Amino acid sequence: MAYGPDTIDQYRQAAGYVDRILKGEKPADLPVLQPTKFELAINLKTAKALGLTVPPSLLATADEVIE
């Protein structure tokens, strides 16, 4: 299982920063943004190899399920 920030969304935020800097804003004046989107990935093959059962409710909320 892995839970972390959505890297594609972080690249989009970085592009927004670059745009604002190129338009003349000072980097020191830009706010620090925290990630807003997170992803949950579950590897069922590894869970089975470890003897773990993953509840269906957790599988339903996962963004990616690897079988």
PQR file of N, CA, C, O and H, with PARSE charges and radii, in Angstrom:
ATOM      1  N   MET A   1       0.831  -1.157   0.000 -0.4000 1.5000
ATOM      2  CA  MET A   1       0.000   0.000   0.000 -0.0000 2.0000
ATOM      3  C   MET A   1       0.888   1.237   0.000  0.5500 1.7000
ATOM      4  O   MET A   1       1.943   1.268   0.634 -0.5500 1.4000
ATOM      5  N   ALA A   2       0.441   2.244  -0.720 -0.4000 1.5000
ATOM      6  CA  ALA A   2       1.157   3.521  -0.740 -0.0000 2.0000
ATOM      7  C   ALA A   2       0.138   4.641  -0.721  0.5500 1.7000
ATOM      8  O   ALA A   2      -0.853   4.609  -1.451 -0.5500 1.4000
ATOM      9  H   ALA A   2      -0.416   2.219  -1.235  0.4000 1.0000
ATOM     10  N   TYR A   3       0.388   5.629   0.119 -0.4000 1.5000
ATOM     11  CA  TYR A   3      -0.484   6.798   0.214 -0.0000 2.0000
ATOM     12  C   TYR A   3       0.406   8.024   0.189  0.5500 1.7000
ATOM     13  O   TYR A   3       1.269   8.192   1.051 -0.5500 1.4000
ATOM     14  H   TYR A   3       1.192   5.655   0.712  0.4000 1.0000
ATOM     15  N   GLY A   4       0.199   8.874  -0.792 -0.4000 1.5000
ATOM     16  CA  GLY A   4       1.042  10.057  -0.893 -0.0000 2.0000
ATOM     17  C   GLY A   4       0.457  11.084  -1.832  0.5500 1.7000
ATOM     18  O   GLY A   4      -0.591  10.860  -2.438 -0.5500 1.4000
ATOM     19  H   GLY A   4      -0.502   8.738  -1.492  0.4000 1.0000
ATOM     20  N   PRO A   5       1.137  12.218  -1.953 -0.5600 1.5000
ATOM     21  CA  PRO A   5       0.621  13.292  -2.810  0.2800 2.0000
ATOM     22  C   PRO A   5       0.635  12.898  -4.282  0.5500 1.7000
ATOM     23  O   PRO A   5       1.488  12.130  -4.725 -0.5500 1.4000
ATOM     24  N   ASP A   6      -0.310  13.429  -5.019 -0.4000 1.5000
ATOM     25  CA  ASP A   6      -0.419  13.206  -6.456 -0.0000 2.0000
ATOM     26  C   ASP A   6       0.689  14.001  -7.141  0.5500 1.7000
ATOM     27  O   ASP A   6       0.668  15.232  -7.125 -0.5500 1.4000
ATOM     28  H   ASP A   6      -1.003  14.053  -4.659  0.4000 1.0000
ATOM     29  N   THR A   7       1.656  13.308  -7.740 -0.4000 1.5000
ATOM     30  CA  THR A   7       2.814  13.990  -8.326 -0.0000 2.0000
ATOM     31  C   THR A   7       2.423  14.846  -9.532  0.5500 1.7000
ATOM     32  O   THR A   7       3.012  15.905  -9.746 -0.5500 1.4000
ATOM     33  H   THR A   7       1.673  12.308  -7.752  0.4000 1.0000
ATOM     34  N   ILE A   8       1.455  14.413 -10.310 -0.4000 1.5000
ATOM     35  CA  ILE A   8       1.042  15.199 -11.477 -0.0000 2.0000
ATOM     36  C   ILE A   8       0.451  16.532 -11.025  0.5500 1.7000
ATOM     37  O   ILE A   8       0.693  17.567 -11.645 -0.5500 1.4000
ATOM     38  H   ILE A   8       0.976  13.553 -10.135  0.4000 1.0000
ATOM     39  N   ASP A   9      -0.322  16.501  -9.947 -0.4000 1.5000
ATOM     40  CA  ASP A   9      -0.888  17.740  -9.420 -0.0000 2.0000
ATOM     41  C   ASP A   9       0.216  18.676  -8.917  0.5500 1.7000
ATOM     42  O   ASP A   9       0.109  19.895  -9.055 -0.5500 1.4000
ATOM     43  H   ASP A   9      -0.520  15.659  -9.444  0.4000 1.0000
ATOM     44  N   GLN A  10       1.266  18.110  -8.340 -0.4000 1.5000
ATOM     45  CA  GLN A  10       2.376  18.936  -7.870 -0.0000 2.0000
ATOM     46  C   GLN A  10       3.086  19.607  -9.037  0.5500 1.7000
ATOM     47  O   GLN A  10       3.512  20.757  -8.923 -0.5500 1.4000
ATOM     48  H   GLN A  10       1.353  17.120  -8.227  0.4000 1.0000
ATOM     49  N   TYR A  11       3.219  18.901 -10.163 -0.4000 1.5000
ATOM     50  CA  TYR A  11       3.828  19.514 -11.351 -0.0000 2.0000
ATOM     51  C   TYR A  11       2.964  20.665 -11.861  0.5500 1.7000
ATOM     52  O   TYR A  11       3.487  21.686 -12.307 -0.5500 1.4000
ATOM     53  H   TYR A  11       2.873  17.968 -10.256  0.4000 1.0000
ATOM     54  N   ARG A  12       1.654  20.504 -11.796 -0.4000 1.5000
ATOM     55  CA  ARG A  12       0.763  21.590 -12.217 -0.0000 2.0000
ATOM     56  C   ARG A  12       0.941  22.810 -11.316  0.5500 1.7000
ATOM     57  O   ARG A  12       0.965  23.944 -11.794 -0.5500 1.4000
ATOM     58  H   ARG A  12       1.229  19.674 -11.434  0.4000 1.0000
ATOM     59  N   GLN A  13       1.065  22.569 -10.010 -0.4000 1.5000
ATOM     60  CA  GLN A  13       1.285  23.684  -9.097 -0.0000 2.0000
ATOM     61  C   GLN A  13       2.619  24.365  -9.390  0.5500 1.7000
ATOM     62  O   GLN A  13       2.722  25.591  -9.336 -0.5500 1.4000
ATOM     63  H   GLN A  13       1.046  21.648  -9.622  0.4000 1.0000
ATOM     64  N   ALA A  14       3.635  23.569  -9.700 -0.4000 1.5000
ATOM     65  CA  ALA A  14       4.947  24.141 -10.022 -0.0000 2.0000
ATOM     66  C   ALA A  14       4.857  24.996 -11.289  0.5500 1.7000
ATOM     67  O   ALA A  14       5.489  26.049 -11.370 -0.5500 1.4000
ATOM     68  H   ALA A  14       3.551  22.574  -9.744  0.4000 1.0000
ATOM     69  N   ALA A  15       4.083  24.554 -12.267 -0.4000 1.5000
ATOM     70  CA  ALA A  15       3.917  25.335 -13.493 -0.0000 2.0000
ATOM     71  C   ALA A  15       3.250  26.670 -13.182  0.5500 1.7000
ATOM     72  O   ALA A  15       3.571  27.689 -13.795 -0.5500 1.4000
ATOM     73  H   ALA A  15       3.569  23.699 -12.201  0.4000 1.0000
ATOM     74  N   GLY A  16       2.330  26.663 -12.235 -0.4000 1.5000
ATOM     75  CA  GLY A  16       1.693  27.914 -11.827 -0.0000 2.0000
ATOM     76  C   GLY A  16       2.689  28.873 -11.202  0.5500 1.7000
ATOM     77  O   GLY A  16       2.631  30.081 -11.431 -0.5500 1.4000
ATOM     78  H   GLY A  16       2.069  25.835 -11.737  0.4000 1.0000
ATOM     79  N   TYR A  17       3.608  28.322 -10.407 -0.4000 1.5000
ATOM     80  CA  TYR A  17       4.662  29.150  -9.812 -0.0000 2.0000
ATOM     81  C   TYR A  17       5.555  29.752 -10.902  0.5500 1.7000
ATOM     82  O   TYR A  17       5.869  30.941 -10.855 -0.5500 1.4000
ATOM     83  H   TYR A  17       3.654  27.341 -10.221  0.4000 1.0000
ATOM     84  N   VAL A  18       5.955  28.959 -11.860 -0.4000 1.5000
ATOM     85  CA  VAL A  18       6.814  29.437 -12.949 -0.0000 2.0000
ATOM     86  C   VAL A  18       6.103  30.546 -13.719  0.5500 1.7000
ATOM     87  O   VAL A  18       6.707  31.563 -14.057 -0.5500 1.4000
ATOM     88  H   VAL A  18       5.700  27.992 -11.898  0.4000 1.0000
ATOM     89  N   ASP A  19       4.824  30.343 -13.989 -0.4000 1.5000
ATOM     90  CA  ASP A  19       4.042  31.356 -14.698 -0.0000 2.0000
ATOM     91  C   ASP A  19       4.031  32.675 -13.939  0.5500 1.7000
ATOM     92  O   ASP A  19       4.229  33.737 -14.529 -0.5500 1.4000
ATOM     93  H   ASP A  19       4.333  29.517 -13.714  0.4000 1.0000
ATOM     94  N   ARG A  20       3.800  32.609 -12.636 -0.4000 1.5000
ATOM     95  CA  ARG A  20       3.736  33.834 -11.835 -0.0000 2.0000
ATOM     96  C   ARG A  20       5.099  34.527 -11.761  0.5500 1.7000
ATOM     97  O   ARG A  20       5.174  35.755 -11.764 -0.5500 1.4000
ATOM     98  H   ARG A  20       3.639  31.746 -12.157  0.4000 1.0000
ATOM     99  N   ILE A  21       6.171  33.741 -11.694 -0.4000 1.5000
ATOM    100  CA  ILE A  21       7.520  34.327 -11.651 -0.0000 2.0000
ATOM    101  C   ILE A  21       7.845  35.002 -12.987  0.5500 1.7000
ATOM    102  O   ILE A  21       8.405  36.098 -13.018 -0.5500 1.4000
ATOM    103  H   ILE A  21       6.110  32.743 -11.692  0.4000 1.0000
ATOM    104  N   LEU A  22       7.487  34.336 -14.089 -0.4000 1.5000
ATOM    105  CA  LEU A  22       7.748  34.921 -15.404 -0.0000 2.0000
ATOM    106  C   LEU A  22       6.922  36.177 -15.648  0.5500 1.7000
ATOM    107  O   LEU A  22       7.300  37.016 -16.465 -0.5500 1.4000
ATOM    108  H   LEU A  22       7.031  33.446 -14.064  0.4000 1.0000
ATOM    109  N   LYS A  23       5.809  36.313 -14.956 -0.4000 1.5000
ATOM    110  CA  LYS A  23       4.982  37.524 -15.087 -0.0000 2.0000
ATOM    111  C   LYS A  23       5.468  38.645 -14.176  0.5500 1.7000
ATOM    112  O   LYS A  23       4.889  39.731 -14.171 -0.5500 1.4000
ATOM    113  H   LYS A  23       5.502  35.631 -14.293  0.4000 1.0000
ATOM    114  N   GLY A  24       6.545  38.390 -13.390 -0.4000 1.5000
ATOM    115  CA  GLY A  24       7.157  39.455 -12.625 -0.0000 2.0000
ATOM    116  C   GLY A  24       7.043  39.376 -11.120  0.5500 1.7000
ATOM    117  O   GLY A  24       7.594  40.232 -10.426 -0.5500 1.4000
ATOM    118  H   GLY A  24       7.015  37.508 -13.393  0.4000 1.0000
ATOM    119  N   GLU A  25       6.353  38.385 -10.585 -0.4000 1.5000
ATOM    120  CA  GLU A  25       6.257  38.278  -9.124 -0.0000 2.0000
ATOM    121  C   GLU A  25       7.581  37.782  -8.556  0.5500 1.7000
ATOM    122  O   GLU A  25       8.290  37.001  -9.191 -0.5500 1.4000
ATOM    123  H   GLU A  25       5.906  37.690 -11.148  0.4000 1.0000
ATOM    124  N   LYS A  26       7.896  38.239  -7.376 -0.4000 1.5000
ATOM    125  CA  LYS A  26       9.119  37.798  -6.716 -0.0000 2.0000
ATOM    126  C   LYS A  26       8.873  36.426  -6.071  0.5500 1.7000
ATOM    127  O   LYS A  26       7.846  36.221  -5.425 -0.5500 1.4000
ATOM    128  H   LYS A  26       7.320  38.873  -6.861  0.4000 1.0000
ATOM    129  N   PRO A  27       9.809  35.494  -6.243 -0.5600 1.5000
ATOM    130  CA  PRO A  27       9.633  34.165  -5.645  0.2800 2.0000
ATOM    131  C   PRO A  27       9.437  34.213  -4.128  0.5500 1.7000
ATOM    132  O   PRO A  27       8.725  33.378  -3.571 -0.5500 1.4000
ATOM    133  N   ALA A  28      10.058  35.176  -3.460 -0.4000 1.5000
ATOM    134  CA  ALA A  28       9.928  35.279  -2.006 -0.0000 2.0000
ATOM    135  C   ALA A  28       8.509  35.671  -1.590  0.5500 1.7000
ATOM    136  O   ALA A  28       8.105  35.422  -0.454 -0.5500 1.4000
ATOM    137  H   ALA A  28      10.637  35.855  -3.911  0.4000 1.0000
ATOM    138  N   ASP A  29       7.751  36.283  -2.507 -0.4000 1.5000
ATOM    139  CA  ASP A  29       6.390  36.723  -2.191 -0.0000 2.0000
ATOM    140  C   ASP A  29       5.341  35.643  -2.448  0.5500 1.7000
ATOM    141  O   ASP A  29       4.181  35.808  -2.070 -0.5500 1.4000
ATOM    142  H   ASP A  29       8.079  36.485  -3.429  0.4000 1.0000
ATOM    143  N   LEU A  30       5.732  34.552  -3.080 -0.4000 1.5000
ATOM    144  CA  LEU A  30       4.773  33.490  -3.395 -0.0000 2.0000
ATOM    145  C   LEU A  30       4.520  32.622  -2.164  0.5500 1.7000
ATOM    146  O   LEU A  30       5.447  32.329  -1.409 -0.5500 1.4000
ATOM    147  H   LEU A  30       6.674  34.418  -3.387  0.4000 1.0000
ATOM    148  N   PRO A  31       3.275  32.215  -1.962 -0.5600 1.5000
ATOM    149  CA  PRO A  31       2.963  31.367  -0.804  0.2800 2.0000
ATOM    150  C   PRO A  31       3.460  29.942  -1.010  0.5500 1.7000
ATOM    151  O   PRO A  31       3.602  29.478  -2.141 -0.5500 1.4000
ATOM    152  N   VAL A  32       3.719  29.263   0.085 -0.4000 1.5000
ATOM    153  CA  VAL A  32       4.088  27.850   0.033 -0.0000 2.0000
ATOM    154  C   VAL A  32       2.793  27.050   0.080  0.5500 1.7000
ATOM    155  O   VAL A  32       2.010  27.179   1.021 -0.5500 1.4000
ATOM    156  H   VAL A  32       3.605  29.640   1.004  0.4000 1.0000
ATOM    157  N   LEU A  33       2.574  26.235  -0.923 -0.4000 1.5000
ATOM    158  CA  LEU A  33       1.347  25.452  -0.999 -0.0000 2.0000
ATOM    159  C   LEU A  33       1.593  24.010  -0.575  0.5500 1.7000
ATOM    160  O   LEU A  33       2.602  23.407  -0.941 -0.5500 1.4000
ATOM    161  H   LEU A  33       3.211  26.130  -1.687  0.4000 1.0000
ATOM    162  N   GLN A  34       0.671  23.469   0.192 -0.4000 1.5000
ATOM    163  CA  GLN A  34       0.705  22.072   0.585 -0.0000 2.0000
ATOM    164  C   GLN A  34      -0.017  21.257  -0.487  0.5500 1.7000
ATOM    165  O   GLN A  34      -0.898  21.785  -1.166 -0.5500 1.4000
ATOM    166  H   GLN A  34      -0.148  23.959   0.490  0.4000 1.0000
ATOM    167  N   PRO A  35       0.339  19.987  -0.651 -0.5600 1.5000
ATOM    168  CA  PRO A  35      -0.402  19.154  -1.608  0.2800 2.0000
ATOM    169  C   PRO A  35      -1.883  19.097  -1.226  0.5500 1.7000
ATOM    170  O   PRO A  35      -2.235  19.048  -0.047 -0.5500 1.4000
ATOM    171  N   THR A  36      -2.730  19.104  -2.237 -0.4000 1.5000
ATOM    172  CA  THR A  36      -4.167  19.055  -1.990 -0.0000 2.0000
ATOM    173  C   THR A  36      -4.783  17.738  -2.435  0.5500 1.7000
ATOM    174  O   THR A  36      -5.863  17.372  -1.973 -0.5500 1.4000
ATOM    175  H   THR A  36      -2.444  19.144  -3.194  0.4000 1.0000
ATOM    176  N   LYS A  37      -4.106  17.023  -3.326 -0.4000 1.5000
ATOM    177  CA  LYS A  37      -4.615  15.741  -3.808 -0.0000 2.0000
ATOM    178  C   LYS A  37      -3.663  14.633  -3.363  0.5500 1.7000
ATOM    179  O   LYS A  37      -2.443  14.772  -3.444 -0.5500 1.4000
ATOM    180  H   LYS A  37      -3.228  17.320  -3.702  0.4000 1.0000
ATOM    181  N   PHE A  38      -4.239  13.546  -2.897 -0.4000 1.5000
ATOM    182  CA  PHE A  38      -3.448  12.397  -2.459 -0.0000 2.0000
ATOM    183  C   PHE A  38      -3.961  11.149  -3.166  0.5500 1.7000
ATOM    184  O   PHE A  38      -5.136  11.060  -3.522 -0.5500 1.4000
ATOM    185  H   PHE A  38      -5.230  13.432  -2.831  0.4000 1.0000
ATOM    186  N   GLU A  39      -3.065  10.188  -3.364 -0.4000 1.5000
ATOM    187  CA  GLU A  39      -3.412   8.937  -4.039 -0.0000 2.0000
ATOM    188  C   GLU A  39      -3.192   7.757  -3.102  0.5500 1.7000
ATOM    189  O   GLU A  39      -2.275   7.760  -2.282 -0.5500 1.4000
ATOM    190  H   GLU A  39      -2.110  10.260  -3.075  0.4000 1.0000
ATOM    191  N   LEU A  40      -4.048   6.751  -3.236 -0.4000 1.5000
ATOM    192  CA  LEU A  40      -3.908   5.504  -2.495 -0.0000 2.0000
ATOM    193  C   LEU A  40      -3.776   4.377  -3.505  0.5500 1.7000
ATOM    194  O   LEU A  40      -4.669   4.174  -4.327 -0.5500 1.4000
ATOM    195  H   LEU A  40      -4.794   6.748  -3.902  0.4000 1.0000
ATOM    196  N   ALA A  41      -2.669   3.642  -3.451 -0.4000 1.5000
ATOM    197  CA  ALA A  41      -2.442   2.498  -4.329 -0.0000 2.0000
ATOM    198  C   ALA A  41      -2.297   1.248  -3.469  0.5500 1.7000
ATOM    199  O   ALA A  41      -1.623   1.266  -2.439 -0.5500 1.4000
ATOM    200  H   ALA A  41      -1.944   3.807  -2.783  0.4000 1.0000
ATOM    201  N   ILE A  42      -2.937   0.162  -3.904 -0.4000 1.5000
ATOM    202  CA  ILE A  42      -2.899  -1.101  -3.159 -0.0000 2.0000
ATOM    203  C   ILE A  42      -2.436  -2.200  -4.095  0.5500 1.7000
ATOM    204  O   ILE A  42      -2.975  -2.359  -5.191 -0.5500 1.4000
ATOM    205  H   ILE A  42      -3.484   0.148  -4.741  0.4000 1.0000
ATOM    206  N   ASN A  43      -1.438  -2.960  -3.665 -0.4000 1.5000
ATOM    207  CA  ASN A  43      -0.925  -4.082  -4.430 -0.0000 2.0000
ATOM    208  C   ASN A  43      -1.487  -5.374  -3.819  0.5500 1.7000
ATOM    209  O   ASN A  43      -1.026  -5.828  -2.772 -0.5500 1.4000
ATOM    210  H   ASN A  43      -1.000  -2.831  -2.775  0.4000 1.0000
ATOM    211  N   LEU A  44      -2.487  -5.955  -4.490 -0.4000 1.5000
ATOM    212  CA  LEU A  44      -3.143  -7.149  -3.963 -0.0000 2.0000
ATOM    213  C   LEU A  44      -2.245  -8.384  -4.018  0.5500 1.7000
ATOM    214  O   LEU A  44      -2.353  -9.267  -3.167 -0.5500 1.4000
ATOM    215  H   LEU A  44      -2.862  -5.586  -5.341  0.4000 1.0000
ATOM    216  N   LYS A  45      -1.368  -8.452  -5.006 -0.4000 1.5000
ATOM    217  CA  LYS A  45      -0.471  -9.604  -5.128 -0.0000 2.0000
ATOM    218  C   LYS A  45       0.473  -9.665  -3.927  0.5500 1.7000
ATOM    219  O   LYS A  45       0.695 -10.735  -3.361 -0.5500 1.4000
ATOM    220  H   LYS A  45      -1.280  -7.735  -5.698  0.4000 1.0000
ATOM    221  N   THR A  46       1.018  -8.528  -3.547 -0.4000 1.5000
ATOM    222  CA  THR A  46       1.915  -8.470  -2.389 -0.0000 2.0000
ATOM    223  C   THR A  46       1.146  -8.729  -1.102  0.5500 1.7000
ATOM    224  O   THR A  46       1.640  -9.418  -0.209 -0.5500 1.4000
ATOM    225  H   THR A  46       0.837  -7.659  -4.007  0.4000 1.0000
ATOM    226  N   ALA A  47      -0.053  -8.184  -1.003 -0.4000 1.5000
ATOM    227  CA  ALA A  47      -0.864  -8.415   0.190 -0.0000 2.0000
ATOM    228  C   ALA A  47      -1.155  -9.908   0.352  0.5500 1.7000
ATOM    229  O   ALA A  47      -1.102 -10.438   1.462 -0.5500 1.4000
ATOM    230  H   ALA A  47      -0.454  -7.624  -1.727  0.4000 1.0000
ATOM    231  N   LYS A  48      -1.460 -10.575  -0.746 -0.4000 1.5000
ATOM    232  CA  LYS A  48      -1.730 -12.019  -0.700 -0.0000 2.0000
ATOM    233  C   LYS A  48      -0.475 -12.789  -0.300  0.5500 1.7000
ATOM    234  O   LYS A  48      -0.554 -13.738   0.480 -0.5500 1.4000
ATOM    235  H   LYS A  48      -1.503 -10.145  -1.648  0.4000 1.0000
ATOM    236  N   ALA A  49       0.681 -12.389  -0.828 -0.4000 1.5000
ATOM    237  CA  ALA A  49       1.940 -13.055  -0.495 -0.0000 2.0000
ATOM    238  C   ALA A  49       2.281 -12.899   0.984  0.5500 1.7000
ATOM    239  O   ALA A  49       2.919 -13.772   1.573 -0.5500 1.4000
ATOM    240  H   ALA A  49       0.745 -11.618  -1.463  0.4000 1.0000
ATOM    241  N   LEU A  50       1.855 -11.783   1.584 -0.4000 1.5000
ATOM    242  CA  LEU A  50       2.101 -11.547   3.006 -0.0000 2.0000
ATOM    243  C   LEU A  50       1.007 -12.144   3.896  0.5500 1.7000
ATOM    244  O   LEU A  50       1.098 -12.100   5.123 -0.5500 1.4000
ATOM    245  H   LEU A  50       1.337 -11.074   1.106  0.4000 1.0000
ATOM    246  N   GLY A  51      -0.019 -12.698   3.265 -0.4000 1.5000
ATOM    247  CA  GLY A  51      -1.104 -13.287   4.025 -0.0000 2.0000
ATOM    248  C   GLY A  51      -2.085 -12.267   4.582  0.5500 1.7000
ATOM    249  O   GLY A  51      -2.746 -12.524   5.588 -0.5500 1.4000
ATOM    250  H   GLY A  51      -0.093 -12.734   2.268  0.4000 1.0000
ATOM    251  N   LEU A  52      -2.181 -11.107   3.931 -0.4000 1.5000
ATOM    252  CA  LEU A  52      -3.078 -10.042   4.391 -0.0000 2.0000
ATOM    253  C   LEU A  52      -4.350 -10.035   3.561  0.5500 1.7000
ATOM    254  O   LEU A  52      -4.327 -10.328   2.365 -0.5500 1.4000
ATOM    255  H   LEU A  52      -1.644 -10.898   3.114  0.4000 1.0000
ATOM    256  N   THR A  53      -5.443  -9.702   4.199 -0.4000 1.5000
ATOM    257  CA  THR A  53      -6.688  -9.502   3.465 -0.0000 2.0000
ATOM    258  C   THR A  53      -7.023  -8.018   3.502  0.5500 1.7000
ATOM    259  O   THR A  53      -6.959  -7.368   4.546 -0.5500 1.4000
ATOM    260  H   THR A  53      -5.461  -9.464   5.170  0.4000 1.0000
ATOM    261  N   VAL A  54      -7.376  -7.511   2.349 -0.4000 1.5000
ATOM    262  CA  VAL A  54      -7.695  -6.086   2.229 -0.0000 2.0000
ATOM    263  C   VAL A  54      -9.216  -5.957   2.205  0.5500 1.7000
ATOM    264  O   VAL A  54      -9.873  -6.553   1.351 -0.5500 1.4000
ATOM    265  H   VAL A  54      -7.428  -8.039   1.501  0.4000 1.0000
ATOM    266  N   PRO A  55      -9.775  -5.191   3.123 -0.5600 1.5000
ATOM    267  CA  PRO A  55     -11.236  -5.035   3.162  0.2800 2.0000
ATOM    268  C   PRO A  55     -11.780  -4.412   1.877  0.5500 1.7000
ATOM    269  O   PRO A  55     -11.144  -3.534   1.294 -0.5500 1.4000
ATOM    270  N   PRO A  56     -12.942  -4.860   1.439 -0.5600 1.5000
ATOM    271  CA  PRO A  56     -13.542  -4.300   0.215  0.2800 2.0000
ATOM    272  C   PRO A  56     -13.778  -2.793   0.300  0.5500 1.7000
ATOM    273  O   PRO A  56     -13.697  -2.100  -0.714 -0.5500 1.4000
ATOM    274  N   SER A  57     -14.064  -2.281   1.482 -0.4000 1.5000
ATOM    275  CA  SER A  57     -14.288  -0.846   1.615 -0.0000 2.0000
ATOM    276  C   SER A  57     -13.006  -0.060   1.324  0.5500 1.7000
ATOM    277  O   SER A  57     -13.064   1.043   0.781 -0.5500 1.4000
ATOM    278  H   SER A  57     -14.130  -2.843   2.306  0.4000 1.0000
ATOM    279  N   LEU A  58     -11.852  -0.625   1.683 -0.4000 1.5000
ATOM    280  CA  LEU A  58     -10.575   0.039   1.388 -0.0000 2.0000
ATOM    281  C   LEU A  58     -10.261  -0.052  -0.101  0.5500 1.7000
ATOM    282  O   LEU A  58      -9.743   0.898  -0.689 -0.5500 1.4000
ATOM    283  H   LEU A  58     -11.805  -1.521   2.124  0.4000 1.0000
ATOM    284  N   LEU A  59     -10.573  -1.194  -0.709 -0.4000 1.5000
ATOM    285  CA  LEU A  59     -10.361  -1.341  -2.149 -0.0000 2.0000
ATOM    286  C   LEU A  59     -11.228  -0.359  -2.938  0.5500 1.7000
ATOM    287  O   LEU A  59     -10.817   0.141  -3.986 -0.5500 1.4000
ATOM    288  H   LEU A  59     -10.993  -1.965  -0.231  0.4000 1.0000
ATOM    289  N   ALA A  60     -12.423  -0.089  -2.431 -0.4000 1.5000
ATOM    290  CA  ALA A  60     -13.330   0.822  -3.130 -0.0000 2.0000
ATOM    291  C   ALA A  60     -12.815   2.264  -3.095  0.5500 1.7000
ATOM    292  O   ALA A  60     -13.098   3.040  -4.008 -0.5500 1.4000
ATOM    293  H   ALA A  60     -12.757  -0.495  -1.580  0.4000 1.0000
ATOM    294  N   THR A  61     -12.077   2.623  -2.073 -0.4000 1.5000
ATOM    295  CA  THR A  61     -11.577   3.993  -1.964 -0.0000 2.0000
ATOM    296  C   THR A  61     -10.218   4.180  -2.634  0.5500 1.7000
ATOM    297  O   THR A  61      -9.769   5.315  -2.797 -0.5500 1.4000
ATOM    298  H   THR A  61     -11.847   1.993  -1.331  0.4000 1.0000
ATOM    299  N   ALA A  62      -9.561   3.103  -3.021 -0.4000 1.5000
ATOM    300  CA  ALA A  62      -8.230   3.194  -3.634 -0.0000 2.0000
ATOM    301  C   ALA A  62      -8.298   3.826  -5.018  0.5500 1.7000
ATOM    302  O   ALA A  62      -9.244   3.598  -5.772 -0.5500 1.4000
ATOM    303  H   ALA A  62      -9.926   2.181  -2.889  0.4000 1.0000
ATOM    304  N   ASP A  63      -7.287   4.619  -5.340 -0.4000 1.5000
ATOM    305  CA  ASP A  63      -7.177   5.217  -6.674 -0.0000 2.0000
ATOM    306  C   ASP A  63      -6.626   4.213  -7.677  0.5500 1.7000
ATOM    307  O   ASP A  63      -6.968   4.251  -8.859 -0.5500 1.4000
ATOM    308  H   ASP A  63      -6.519   4.804  -4.727  0.4000 1.0000
ATOM    309  N   GLU A  64      -5.770   3.314  -7.196 -0.4000 1.5000
ATOM    310  CA  GLU A  64      -5.162   2.308  -8.068 -0.0000 2.0000
ATOM    311  C   GLU A  64      -5.068   0.993  -7.307  0.5500 1.7000
ATOM    312  O   GLU A  64      -4.604   0.946  -6.168 -0.5500 1.4000
ATOM    313  H   GLU A  64      -5.492   3.284  -6.236  0.4000 1.0000
ATOM    314  N   VAL A  65      -5.522  -0.080  -7.967 -0.4000 1.5000
ATOM    315  CA  VAL A  65      -5.424  -1.420  -7.386 -0.0000 2.0000
ATOM    316  C   VAL A  65      -4.607  -2.266  -8.349  0.5500 1.7000
ATOM    317  O   VAL A  65      -4.983  -2.442  -9.508 -0.5500 1.4000
ATOM    318  H   VAL A  65      -5.899  -0.042  -8.892  0.4000 1.0000
ATOM    319  N   ILE A  66      -3.484  -2.790  -7.859 -0.4000 1.5000
ATOM    320  CA  ILE A  66      -2.599  -3.616  -8.676 -0.0000 2.0000
ATOM    321  C   ILE A  66      -2.882  -5.059  -8.326  0.5500 1.7000
ATOM    322  O   ILE A  66      -2.777  -5.459  -7.166 -0.5500 1.4000
ATOM    323  H   ILE A  66      -3.179  -2.647  -6.917  0.4000 1.0000
ATOM    324  N   GLU A  67      -3.251  -5.863  -9.356 -0.4000 1.5000
ATOM    325  CA  GLU A  67      -3.624  -7.251  -9.097 -0.0000 2.0000
ATOM    326  C   GLU A  67      -2.549  -8.203  -9.444  0.5500 1.7000
ATOM    327  O   GLU A  67      -2.717  -9.411  -9.279 -0.5500 1.4000
ATOM    328  H   GLU A  67      -3.337  -5.538 -10.298  0.4000 1.0000
TER
END
